């Protein structure tokens, strides 16, 4: 657990530095679930499964943050005598709204705020396949 906390704390620092430099990035953690093992004297965590969710509209930012996570896993693994298996990344590039529709919507608002989403929804998959493009 301590190794995971140290790893996630490091990644939060990476996120804060990236945002401070103006990068579009969202980093969250989900599903932090320990599995337990019995030892002679007590129970202790045997495995901790967690999800590191990275989102950005910039593929360069995503690649850099993913590379950082993969490079520091061995540092924290060695330090705490554990191993990190980050598994394969699941990736769904974000879809950008059609500029004409976006402009129309923004003109209707008193205080427009454009908020990109790096979430991988059906619209992103369709747009990448060219289905929603005029």
C-alpha positions in Angstrom: 0.0 0.0 0.0 2.8 2.4 0.9 4.4 1.8 -2.5 1.2 2.6 -4.3 0.7 5.8 -2.3 4.2 6.9 -3.0 3.7 6.1 -6.8 0.4 8.0 -6.9 1.8 10.9 -4.9 4.7 11.2 -7.5 2.2 11.1 -10.4 0.1 13.8 -8.7 3.3 16.0 -8.7 3.8 15.3 -12.4 0.2 16.3 -13.0 0.6 19.6 -11.0 3.8 20.5 -12.9 2.2 19.7 -16.3 -0.8 21.9 -15.4 1.5 24.6 -14.2 3.2 24.6 -17.6 -0.2 24.9 -19.3 -0.7 21.3 -20.4 -4.2 19.9 -20.8 -4.2 16.9 -18.4 -6.4 15.2 -16.0 -5.1 12.4 -13.7 -7.3 10.5 -11.4 -7.2 7.2 -9.6 -10.0 4.7 -9.4 -10.6 1.3 -7.9 -8.0 1.0 -5.3 -8.7 -2.6 -4.0 -6.4 -4.6 -1.8 -6.4 -8.4 -1.6 -5.2 -9.9 1.6 -3.0 -12.8 2.5 -2.6 -14.5 5.9 0.9 -14.5 7.5 1.9 -16.3 10.7 0.9 -13.4 12.9 -1.6 -11.2 10.9 -3.1 -10.4 7.6 -1.3 -8.2 5.2 -2.0 -6.9 1.8 -0.9 -9.3 -0.8 -1.8 -7.3 -3.9 -3.3 -3.9 -4.6 -5.2 -3.3 -7.8 -5.7 0.3 -8.9 -6.6 2.3 -12.0 -4.6 5.3 -13.1 -6.8 7.3 -15.4 -5.0 9.9 -17.7 -6.9 12.1 -20.0 -5.8 14.8 -22.3 -6.7 16.1 -25.8 -3.0 16.1 -26.6 -1.5 12.8 -27.6 2.0 14.2 -26.8 1.0 14.9 -23.2 -0.6 11.4 -22.9 2.6 9.8 -24.2 4.8 11.8 -21.9 2.8 11.1 -18.8 2.4 7.4 -19.6 6.2 7.2 -20.2 6.8 8.8 -16.8 4.5 6.3 -15.0 6.2 3.4 -16.6 9.7 4.8 -15.8 9.1 5.4 -12.1 7.3 2.2 -11.3 10.6 0.4 -11.0 12.0 3.2 -8.7 9.1 2.7 -6.2 9.1 -1.0 -6.7 12.7 -1.3 -5.7 12.3 1.2 -2.9 9.4 -0.8 -1.3 10.5 -4.3 -2.5 7.3 -4.8 -4.6 6.5 -4.9 -8.3 4.2 -2.8 -10.3 2.4 -4.3 -13.3 0.8 -1.3 -15.0 -0.6 -3.6 -17.7 -1.5 -2.5 -21.2 -2.9 1.0 -21.6 -6.4 1.3 -22.9 -6.6 4.3 -25.2 -9.4 6.1 -26.8 -8.3 9.4 -28.4 -10.7 12.3 -27.7 -13.1 13.5 -30.4 -13.1 17.2 -31.1 -16.4 18.9 -31.6 -17.1 20.2 -35.1 -15.9 23.8 -35.1 -19.1 25.1 -36.7 -21.3 23.5 -34.1 -18.9 24.6 -31.3 -19.0 28.2 -32.6 -22.8 28.2 -32.8 -23.2 26.8 -29.3 -20.6 29.3 -27.8 -22.4 32.2 -29.4 -25.6 31.3 -27.5 -23.9 31.5 -24.1 -23.4 34.6 -21.9 -20.1 33.3 -20.5 -18.9 30.5 -22.7 -16.4 28.0 -21.3 -14.8 25.5 -23.6 -14.0 22.3 -21.6 -12.2 19.6 -23.6 -12.7 16.0 -22.5 -10.2 13.2 -23.1 -12.8 10.6 -22.2 -13.2 7.8 -24.6 -16.9 7.7 -25.5 -18.7 6.3 -28.6 -18.5 9.7 -30.3 -14.7 9.6 -30.1 -14.6 6.2 -31.6 -17.0 7.2 -34.4 -15.1 10.4 -35.1 -11.8 8.6 -35.4 -13.4 6.2 -37.9 -14.5 9.2 -39.9 -18.2 8.5 -39.3 -19.2 11.9 -37.9 -17.2 14.1 -40.2 -19.0 16.0 -42.9 
